[in-house]
Amino acid sequence: LSGDEELFGSQGLQGARMAVSEINAAGGVLGGRPLELVIEDEKTDLKTAIEKTEQVILRDKVTAVMGPTSSAHRNASIQLCTRHRTPLLYGTDYEGGCCYRYLFCYSPIPDHYVKPLIPYLMQNGGKAFYLLGADYVWPIQMSAAIKAEVLRSGGSVVGEEYLALEIKEFDGYFEKIAHSGATVVVMMLSGLAGQIFIRRFSELGLQGKVKLVVPAFNENYLPGLRKKEAEGIVTCNPFLANLDRPEARDFVSRQKKMFGPNAVVSYFVESHYGLILFLKNAIEKAQTDDKEKVIDAMGDQTLVVGNGPVTLRASDHHMVLNMLIAEVKDGDLVMTKYIGPVAPADQCAGRKKA
């Protein structure tokens, strides 16, 4: 709720608050027991994240932990949750590959993004790709998946770069992009670095010449960019606030009623809301708050949250999500193609859950 990941944490909490409020208003669980949120700030600090995770399990006796937004924090938290036999609910996009009994991921992973997005870009952007991301696991794994799909589809990767997280100067890389012949740039830089890249991309007049693709770009990013700077960015998402579907309109309306007309409603809100509903349903199905029995009841549930029916699989605790492609137009993310359900490869295939 503070530090570099504050934007994502606050959106996740926004979704969780509404889910708990609605469940309690409808009578709670197990014949009238209300749900309670125990809220702690891990400050985007790994040491604090570890301390807070153990604290809420041992001191507060929580039924489940939810909230890390980075892979490093998730990986540390799941070790503690496994040791203490407590489910960890994760609602952020990530690189895939996690297989744990105690981990449940309402998360787009590379399979969700790449398979719908690359054919679309080949048709609407061109076949020469430049991949640029921060030097950590998510951009590296995303790039590997993108590269494989581009080559399989007859395109080419004309450049590939992994940059330090704290980098703020990109002109040398823009020069490389300009000389590479790239028609599509896939940018996977987070936080301030990503915003600086987008601004400079616009200042140099690259919009209209090269298609800028930012996987997982969502409504969180728009307030930090001018309309001109964000114009034309392409992304792939499981939810949009302005999606023209009844469940999306209803979800956003309830959010704004609770948090005000200017509330930002992104995928992070929807995923964390959905995770609480999956947990509530599992408690009711198990007819107990015994954690092991709740975990056994969590899988193979289907809900409609903000974009069609989505399924949490029992086999690997990952999601079948309805994906869509969107582009920034006049300061807003607008859907350009509805993909529908995308089922990723089983993340536990051939191995046992840890």
Secondary structure, DSSP 8 states (H G I E B T S, - for coil): --STTHHHHHHHHHHHHHHHHHHHHTT-BTTTB---------TT-HHHHHHHHHHHHHTS--S-EE---SHHHHHHHHHHHHHTT--EEE-S--------TTEEE----HHHHHHHHHHHHHHHT-SEEEEEEESSHHHHHHHHHHHHHHHHTT-EEEEEEEE-TT----HHHHHHHHHHT-SEEEEE--HHHHHHHHHHHHHTT-TTTSEEE-TT--TTTGGGS-HHHHTT-EEEES--TT--SHHHHHHHHHHHHHH-TT----HHHHHHHHHHHHHHHHHHHHTS--HHHHHHHHSSEEEESSSSEEEE-TTTS-EEEEEEEEEEETTEEEEEEEEEEE----TTTTS---
